[in-house]
Amino acid sequence: MAKRKTGSGSGINMQDLARTGAEARLEALRAEQAALLAAFPDLRGSSSGQTRAPQARTSQGAATARPARKRRGGMSPAQRKAVGERMRAYWAARRAEKSGGASAQSAGDEGGARKTRGRKRARRK
């Protein structure tokens, strides 16, 4: 990388000045880190920058191991079908209740087409 100089004969190297400033800032950050670790020793060893919850200690002073979380198994296709049927019945009952107890399909809607609710959105071209 070519060194940059300001002015034709001033002899000031901007890269050297930037490096000196960066080294001073890095030293200040290291001093601040040391002060924080002295105040909060439980932060030592945390490389991600996120704070850790204090670990529970046993009578021997060793950290207790957390039990592994149990994952639920997925639903089988039969279970999904059963849930779907229950939810369809549930929402049909809700619609009937909301419309005053009338059936879900009106007299003019024998074809089984669903009515849309709300406003129609214009198609973008």
C-alpha positions in Angstrom: 0.0 0.0 0.0 1.4 3.4 -0.9 2.0 5.8 1.9 0.0 9.0 1.7 1.5 12.3 2.5 -0.3 15.6 3.0 1.3 18.4 1.1 4.3 18.0 -1.3 7.1 18.3 1.2 5.6 18.3 4.7 6.9 14.8 5.6 3.7 13.9 7.5 2.6 10.3 7.0 -1.1 10.0 7.7 -1.0 6.3 8.0 1.6 6.5 10.8 -0.6 9.1 12.6 -3.7 6.9 12.3 -1.8 3.9 13.6 -0.5 5.9 16.6 -4.1 7.0 17.4 -5.4 3.5 17.0 -2.8 2.1 19.4 -3.7 4.7 22.0 -7.4 3.9 21.7 -6.7 0.2 21.9 -4.6 0.7 25.1 -7.5 2.8 26.6 -10.0 0.0 25.8 -7.7 -2.6 27.4 -7.5 -0.5 30.5 -11.3 -0.1 30.6 -11.7 -3.9 30.1 -9.4 -4.6 33.0 -11.4 -2.2 35.2 -14.7 -3.9 34.2 -13.3 -7.4 34.8 -12.0 -6.3 38.2 -15.5 -5.0 39.1 -17.4 -8.0 37.5 -15.2 -11.1 37.7 -18.0 -13.4 36.5 -17.7 -11.8 33.0 -14.3 -13.3 32.5 -14.3 -15.9 29.7 -17.3 -14.5 27.9 -16.0 -14.0 24.4 -19.4 -13.3 22.7 -19.8 -10.0 24.5 -23.1 -11.2 26.0 -23.5 -11.5 29.8 -24.0 -14.8 31.3 -26.4 -15.7 34.1 -24.6 -16.6 37.3 -24.3 -20.4 37.6 -25.8 -22.2 40.5 -23.2 -23.8 42.8 -23.4 -27.1 44.6 -21.9 -27.6 48.1 -18.6 -28.7 46.5 -18.5 -25.4 44.5 -18.8 -27.0 41.0 -21.4 -25.7 38.6 -24.5 -27.7 38.3 -25.3 -29.2 34.9 -28.7 -28.2 33.4 -30.9 -31.0 32.3 -31.3 -31.3 28.5 -34.6 -29.8 27.3 -37.0 -32.4 26.0 -38.3 -31.7 22.5 -41.8 -32.6 21.5 -42.2 -35.0 18.6 -44.0 -33.8 15.5 -47.6 -34.6 14.8 -48.4 -37.6 12.7 -50.6 -37.0 9.6 -53.6 -38.5 11.4 -53.1 -36.1 14.3 -52.9 -33.1 11.9 -56.1 -34.2 10.2 -57.9 -34.6 13.6 -56.8 -31.1 14.6 -57.9 -29.7 11.3 -61.3 -31.2 11.6 -61.7 -29.9 15.2 -60.7 -26.4 14.1 -63.0 -26.4 11.1 -65.9 -27.3 13.4 -64.8 -24.7 15.9 -64.7 -21.9 13.4 -68.0 -23.0 11.8 -69.6 -22.7 15.2 -68.0 -19.3 15.7 -69.3 -18.1 12.3 -72.8 -19.4 13.0 -72.8 -17.7 16.4 -71.6 -14.4 15.0 -74.3 -14.4 12.2 -77.0 -14.9 14.8 -77.4 -18.7 14.7 -78.0 -18.8 10.9 -76.3 -21.5 8.9 -72.9 -20.8 7.5 -74.2 -20.8 3.8 -76.9 -18.4 2.8 -79.8 -19.4 0.6 -78.3 -17.8 -2.5 -75.0 -19.6 -2.1 -75.8 -23.2 -3.0 -72.6 -23.7 -5.0 -70.4 -23.8 -1.9 -68.3 -20.8 -2.9 -67.0 -18.8 0.1 -67.9 -15.2 0.5 -65.0 -12.9 0.8 -64.9 -10.5 3.7 -63.4 -7.0 3.8 -62.4 -4.8 1.0 -60.9 -6.1 -2.2 -57.4 -5.0 -3.0 -56.7 -3.5 -6.4 -54.3 -5.5 -8.5 -50.9 -4.0 -9.1 -49.6 -4.0 -12.6 
